[in-house]
Amino acid sequence: MTSTEIGSAFASLPNGRTATKQDWAALSVNWKDTLTQRISRLQNMKDSLEGCIGCGCLSMNSCPLYNPDDLLEPQGPGPVLLNQKA
């Protein structure tokens, strides 16, 4: 979570009051899901570092899926092969 996201969450509390245990439990539910997804993506990235993640960089001569002319571009921006594993 970014500090802006956390600040927005706390700003949603009535009258800017300090979070109670119940408030914290409610706020943290979304944070847990977001963090779980981020951890999963980072684990996939760590496990894929020695291979191609479909980023379209075209600069890795050893990339097993070289991706000439960014043929994976229609599947979306960024590391599409890595994103598919998440």
QUIWOKA-V837881 format. One record per residue. N is the residue number from 1. OMEGA is omega in whole degrees, -180 to 180 (none if undefined). D_LAST is the distance of its C-alpha to the last C-alpha in Angstrom with 1 decimal. Layout:
# QUIWOKA-V837881
N&OMEGA&D_LAST + N&OMEGA&D_LAST
This chain:
# QUIWOKA-V837881
1&176&18.4 + 2&178&20.9 + 3&177&24.5 + 4&179&25.1 + 5&179&22.6 + 6&178&24.3 + 7&179&27.6 + 8&179&27.0 + 9&180&26.0 + 10&178&29.2 + 11&-180&31.2 + 12&179&30.4 + 13&-180&32.5 + 14&177&36.0 + 15&178&38.6 + 16&-176&36.3 + 17&176&37.0 + 18&-179&35.4 + 19&173&32.5 + 20&177&33.6 + 21&179&31.7 + 22&177&30.8 + 23&-178&29.7 + 24&179&27.5 + 25&-180&25.9 + 26&-180&25.2 + 27&-174&23.9 + 28&-180&21.6 + 29&180&19.8 + 30&180&17.8 + 31&180&17.4 + 32&179&16.0 + 33&180&13.2 + 34&-180&12.5 + 35&177&12.8 + 36&178&10.6 + 37&180&7.6 + 38&178&9.0 + 39&179&9.6 + 40&180&6.2 + 41&179&5.5 + 42&177&9.1 + 43&178&9.0 + 44&179&6.9 + 45&179&9.4 + 46&-178&12.2 + 47&-177&11.7 + 48&-173&11.8 + 49&-178&14.7 + 50&-179&17.3 + 51&-179&16.0 + 52&175&15.1 + 53&175&12.0 + 54&-175&13.7 + 55&179&15.0 + 56&-176&18.4 + 57&179&20.4 + 58&-176&22.7 + 59&-178&24.1 + 60&180&22.7 + 61&-179&25.4 + 62&-178&23.7 + 63&-177&20.4 + 64&180&20.1 + 65&-175&18.8 + 66&177&21.1 + 67&-180&20.2 + 68&-179&23.8 + 69&178&24.6 + 70&-179&20.9 + 71&179&20.7 + 72&-178&17.0 + 73&179&18.2 + 74&180&18.5 + 75&177&14.8 + 76&-179&14.6 + 77&174&15.1 + 78&-175&13.5 + 79&-172&11.2 + 80&178&10.1 + 81&177&9.3 + 82&-179&7.0 + 83&-180&5.4 + 84&-179&5.6 + 85&-175&3.8 + 86&none&0.0
